[in-house]
Amino acid sequence: MESRRSERVREPVEVKYPCRPLPRPMWAWAVACAVSGVPSTVHALWTGGDVLRSTRAAATLLGGTGVIRGAVAHLGVSACWVVVLAAVDRRWRLDARRGAVAGAVIAVVDLEVVGRRFPAVRALHRGAQWADHLAFGALVGAVLRSTVDGRGGVRPPPVGHRPRRVLAFPRCRAWR
């Protein structure tokens, strides 16, 4: 005697997810947070240093020590800088190259202006930290300019966006 369940034929059900893909700045933040620390990590592994030293140094920004507090500080500071770069991107289109330049500006602010007040940040290897910041800016710029959407499809260029013409001479009323 066969079960009645075996007699039923199940129809395939198409599942439609009601959620939308994440906004591009959130993707930029996630990618940059995950990958931009690679230069200092490689440097620490190469020299035999502490891999989590920069994370512990970031914890001093919140007035404490520890890896958890440092991770929270890193994520928060990174989110703030992504918001700034997304705002800049609305006016001047960022790509990986311009993002790296923005990363250099961020490095000056983070390491040379603010970091100067914190001995743990001051003690970090400058070259590795600058490389992290350049990677952060380049990654954010690249993700903001990516033509692939959150679901893997190709997205069209922004509405009203046209490539700018490069003129040999700037426009001037006298030359018209």
Contacts in CASP RR format, 6 or more apart in sequence:
PFRMAT RR
TARGET T0000
AUTHOR 0000-0000-0000
METHOD contacts of the structure
MODEL  1
MESRRSERVREPVEVKYPCRPLPRPMWAWAVACAVSGVPSTVHALWTGGD
VLRSTRAAATLLGGTGVIRGAVAHLGVSACWVVVLAAVDRRWRLDARRGA
VAGAVIAVVDLEVVGRRFPAVRALHRGAQWADHLAFGALVGAVLRSTVDG
RGGVRPPPVGHRPRRVLAFPRCRAWR
21 149 0 8 1.000
21 150 0 8 1.000
21 151 0 8 1.000
22 30 0 8 1.000
22 150 0 8 1.000
24 86 0 8 1.000
24 143 0 8 1.000
24 144 0 8 1.000
24 146 0 8 1.000
25 82 0 8 1.000
25 83 0 8 1.000
25 86 0 8 1.000
25 144 0 8 1.000
27 143 0 8 1.000
27 150 0 8 1.000
28 82 0 8 1.000
28 85 0 8 1.000
28 86 0 8 1.000
28 139 0 8 1.000
28 140 0 8 1.000
28 141 0 8 1.000
28 143 0 8 1.000
28 144 0 8 1.000
29 78 0 8 1.000
29 79 0 8 1.000
29 82 0 8 1.000
29 140 0 8 1.000
31 139 0 8 1.000
31 140 0 8 1.000
31 143 0 8 1.000
32 78 0 8 1.000
32 82 0 8 1.000
32 135 0 8 1.000
32 136 0 8 1.000
32 137 0 8 1.000
32 139 0 8 1.000
32 140 0 8 1.000
32 143 0 8 1.000
33 74 0 8 1.000
33 75 0 8 1.000
33 78 0 8 1.000
35 135 0 8 1.000
35 139 0 8 1.000
36 78 0 8 1.000
36 132 0 8 1.000
36 133 0 8 1.000
36 135 0 8 1.000
36 136 0 8 1.000
36 137 0 8 1.000
36 139 0 8 1.000
37 54 0 8 1.000
37 132 0 8 1.000
37 135 0 8 1.000
37 136 0 8 1.000
38 132 0 8 1.000
38 135 0 8 1.000
39 128 0 8 1.000
39 131 0 8 1.000
39 132 0 8 1.000
39 135 0 8 1.000
40 54 0 8 1.000
40 124 0 8 1.000
40 125 0 8 1.000
40 128 0 8 1.000
40 129 0 8 1.000
40 131 0 8 1.000
40 132 0 8 1.000
41 51 0 8 1.000
43 125 0 8 1.000
43 127 0 8 1.000
43 128 0 8 1.000
43 131 0 8 1.000
44 50 0 8 1.000
44 51 0 8 1.000
44 53 0 8 1.000
44 128 0 8 1.000
45 51 0 8 1.000
50 56 0 8 1.000
52 67 0 8 1.000
53 124 0 8 1.000
54 124 0 8 1.000
54 129 0 8 1.000
54 132 0 8 1.000
55 66 0 8 1.000
55 67 0 8 1.000
55 70 0 8 1.000
55 71 0 8 1.000
55 74 0 8 1.000
56 65 0 8 1.000
56 66 0 8 1.000
56 67 0 8 1.000
56 70 0 8 1.000
56 120 0 8 1.000
57 118 0 8 1.000
57 120 0 8 1.000
57 121 0 8 1.000
57 123 0 8 1.000
57 124 0 8 1.000
58 70 0 8 1.000
58 71 0 8 1.000
58 73 0 8 1.000
58 74 0 8 1.000
58 77 0 8 1.000
58 121 0 8 1.000
59 65 0 8 1.000
59 66 0 8 1.000
59 67 0 8 1.000
59 69 0 8 1.000
59 70 0 8 1.000
59 73 0 8 1.000
59 120 0 8 1.000
60 118 0 8 1.000
60 119 0 8 1.000
60 120 0 8 1.000
60 121 0 8 1.000
61 70 0 8 1.000
61 73 0 8 1.000
61 77 0 8 1.000
61 114 0 8 1.000
61 118 0 8 1.000
61 121 0 8 1.000
62 69 0 8 1.000
62 70 0 8 1.000
62 72 0 8 1.000
62 73 0 8 1.000
63 69 0 8 1.000
77 110 0 8 1.000
78 136 0 8 1.000
81 106 0 8 1.000
81 136 0 8 1.000
81 140 0 8 1.000
82 140 0 8 1.000
85 94 0 8 1.000
85 99 0 8 1.000
85 102 0 8 1.000
85 137 0 8 1.000
85 140 0 8 1.000
85 141 0 8 1.000
85 144 0 8 1.000
86 144 0 8 1.000
88 94 0 8 1.000
88 102 0 8 1.000
89 141 0 8 1.000
89 144 0 8 1.000
92 98 0 8 1.000
93 145 0 8 1.000
94 102 0 8 1.000
94 140 0 8 1.000
94 141 0 8 1.000
94 144 0 8 1.000
94 145 0 8 1.000
95 141 0 8 1.000
95 142 0 8 1.000
95 145 0 8 1.000
96 138 0 8 1.000
96 139 0 8 1.000
96 141 0 8 1.000
96 142 0 8 1.000
96 145 0 8 1.000
97 138 0 8 1.000
98 141 0 8 1.000
99 137 0 8 1.000
99 138 0 8 1.000
99 140 0 8 1.000
99 141 0 8 1.000
99 142 0 8 1.000
100 134 0 8 1.000
100 137 0 8 1.000
100 138 0 8 1.000
102 137 0 8 1.000
102 140 0 8 1.000
102 141 0 8 1.000
103 133 0 8 1.000
103 134 0 8 1.000
103 136 0 8 1.000
103 137 0 8 1.000
103 138 0 8 1.000
104 130 0 8 1.000
104 133 0 8 1.000
104 134 0 8 1.000
106 133 0 8 1.000
106 136 0 8 1.000
106 137 0 8 1.000
107 129 0 8 1.000
107 130 0 8 1.000
107 133 0 8 1.000
107 134 0 8 1.000
110 133 0 8 1.000
111 121 0 8 1.000
111 126 0 8 1.000
111 129 0 8 1.000
111 130 0 8 1.000
111 133 0 8 1.000
114 121 0 8 1.000
115 121 0 8 1.000
115 122 0 8 1.000
116 122 0 8 1.000
147 154 0 8 1.000
147 155 0 8 1.000
147 157 0 8 1.000
148 154 0 8 1.000
148 155 0 8 1.000
149 155 0 8 1.000
169 175 0 8 1.000
END
